């Protein structure tokens, strides 16, 4: 028991030394002593932003989209970091998939602060999500969608198309436990599946996320609210899907490509 306590004490001491060294190196790299809640505009990612360079490589959003996000997220913040820097931290974390520790070093921001900023921003984005991710609410909005699909395909048959559904695998860290292998998809990396219904412009109208990567798209669809509730598309309209989905009439109309034989293999 005493030996275990000694080992634990040594481990904690090593961790403290590593944190001190990391903090010292960060200060040296930044060329100045950091003060809490002080924006360090000398870090490269902020230099590129304030220097007028393209923001998409770092944040995957253009400047106009980033400014619009700031208008949408109008939550007052009672601390000194400010909404602008917090949005940059959140978008960088989201765009790059980096660990909190990496984001902390990139922005010269304390690690616990990065954690709080990301979780706070996620809550704010989720709170406003229904304002932007929704099905057409009026006949006029539905008419825009159906006209859009007809123009894309140059065929009147698609005037009744009210959206397109598909799935996307989101890479995650594989969960532990006996069921961890369920998250490995057909490409052999761990993921959760995002099912999305989009309009003719690729804008999300509905999302359903959380199933393990090994689950088939058709099964996810049949367990999603759009299928179980049957609230969309309206009667007389249909959704488009690829060959991974079944062709359906009820509880929702779903149109998939016709399978054909090519070079001895079934293709869609």
N, C-alpha and C positions, 0 to 999 in steps of 0.2 A: 504493500500500500504506500509506504514511504517512497519507494523507488518511482512509482507512478506519479506521485505528486511532484517529485524532482523533475521527471521528464516533462510534465505538463508546464512547470515553471520555466524550464529551458525553452520549450516550444513558444510560449508566450513572449519570452524575452527576444527570441529570434524574430518573431513577427513584428515586435515593436521596433527593432533595429531596421528591419526592412522598410517599414513605413517611414521612419525618419530619413533613411537614405533616399527613398523615392521622392519624398517631399523636398529634400535638399536638391536633388537633381532637377526636379521640375522648376524650382526657383532659379537655378543656374541657367536652365534652358530659356526661361522667360526673361532673364536678364534683370529681374527685380524681385523684391520681396512681395509676396502676395498678401493682400488684406482681404478679410472676409467680405463677400458681396461686392468686391471691386472687379469690374470687367477688365480683363487683360486683352486689349486689342492687338497685342503683338503675336498672339498665337496664329499659326498659318491659316486655319480655317476661317477665323474672323477677319484676318487681313484680306483674304480673297473676297469675303462677303462685302466688307466696307470699301474695298478697292474697286468695286463695280464689276468683278468678274462673274462669269456664268455660275449660278448657284446650283444648277442641276447635278453636277458631279458629286457634290457634297451632300445635298439635301433632296435630290430627285424632284425638286419643285422649282419652277421659275420664280422670278421676283414678284410678278403680279399675283401668282397663286399664294405665295407666302404672305403677301400683304392682305389678301382676301382672308386668309386664315386668321390673321391677327384681328381683323374686323369682326369675324364670326365669334372668336373666343374673347368675349368682352369681360371676362371675370376679373374683378379687382383683386390685386395681390397686395398683401400687407407687408411685404419684405422687399429688400433692396435689389434683388437680382433683376427684377423687372420682366415683363411679359416677352419682350423681344428676345433677350438672351435665352429665356426658358424655352421659347418656341424653337430657337436654333438648336439647342441641346436635344430636345425631343425629336425633331426632324432628322438630325444627324444619327441619333440612336436608331430611329425607325428605318432610315434609308440604308444604313450600312450593316445593320444587324450586329453591331459591335457590343462587347460586354461593357458593363457599367464602368469597370476600371479603365478600359480604353477611352471611353467618352470623357471620363474624369481627367485623364492626361491630355487629351486633345484640347479641352477647353480650360485646363488649369482650374478646375472646380473640384471641391471636396467630394469624395465618393458618396457619402451619405446624402449630400445635396442632389447629386445626379439621380440617385434612386428616388428621392422624394419628387423631384421635378418631373421625371418620366411618369410616375404613377399619377401625379396630379394632372398632368396634361392628358393622359389617357382617359381619366374620368371626365375631363371637360369635353374631349372630342366625342366620347360615347354619349354624353348628355345632349349634344346638338345633332347627333347622327340622324334621328328621324326627320329633321328638317331637309335633309339632302338625299337620303336613301329612302325612297318611297315610290309606290306605284302611281301611275297617272290618276289624279283625283277627279278630273273632269273629262267630258267627252272631247273637249278641245285638246287637252294634253294627250289623250289616247290617239286622237287623229294625227297629231304630230309624229308619234311613234310609228304608227302603221304606214303613214306616208313616207317616213324615213326608210323603212325596210323595203318598200316598193321601189323607191329610187335607187337603193343600193343594188337590188337584184334586177331592175329593169323588167319586172314582170308583175302583172296585176294579181297573180295568185298570192303574193306576199302582202297584199293590202290588209289581210287579216292577221298578220304577224304582230303580236303584242310584246315581244321580247325574245331573248335568247338566254338559255341556261347552260352552264358548264361548271366544272370544278377546277380548283387550283390547289396544289400541294404547297403548304407553308412549312419550310424547314424548321425543325425544333431540335432541342437537345433531348435525346432519347430518355424517356422516363425509366426509372428503375423498377424493380419488382418483376414478378412472373409474367405480367402482361405487357412488358415493355416492347416485345417483338411485334405486337399488334400495330405499332406505329410505323413499322417499316413498310414503305410502299413498294410498288413494282419496280421502281428504280433503285431500291435498296438503300434509301436514306429515310430517317425518321421524320414524320410530318403529321400535321393535322390538315384536314381538307376544308377549304372554303368553297361553298357553293354560292354562286352569284347569278342573279337574273339581271341582264343589262338591256338597255335600249339600243337603238340603231347607231348611237354615237359612242357606245361603250360605257355609258354612265350607269352606275349601280342603281338598280331599283329595289333589290332585295338581297340580303346576305344571310347565310346560315353556316356557321363554322363550329368545329369542335370534334368531328368524328376522326378516329385514327386513320392514318394513311393507307392501311391495308383494306379499308372498307370500299366497296365498289360504288361508283357514282350513282347507279340506279337505286341501290339500297339507301344511300344518303337522301336522295330525292324523296323516296317513299316515307322517310321519317321526318322530313322537313315540314314546317307549318304551311308552306305554299301547297303541299300535296294533301296533308291531313285536313286542312281547313277548306281547301278548294275555293279560295276567295279571288284568285287571279289565274289565268286571264278571264275576262268576262265571257259570257256565253256567245258563241259565234266567232271567237278569236282563238289563237293558238300560240304556243311558244315553240321556238326552234331549238334543236339540240343535235349533238353529234351521235355517232353510232354506238356510243357507250350507254345510251339511254333507250328504253323501250318506246315504241310508238303507242300513244295512249289517246283515249277519248274522254275517260273519266278517272279520277275527279277533276283532272285538268287535261286540256287538249295539248298534246305534245307531238310534234312532227319531227321525224329524223330522216336522214338520207336513205335512199334505197340501196341495199347491198347489191354489189355486182361482182362478177367473176373476172379477175384480171391476172394473167400469168399464173393461173392455177391456184390463186389465193383469193379468199373473200376479202374484198376491200369495200370501204364506204366512201 
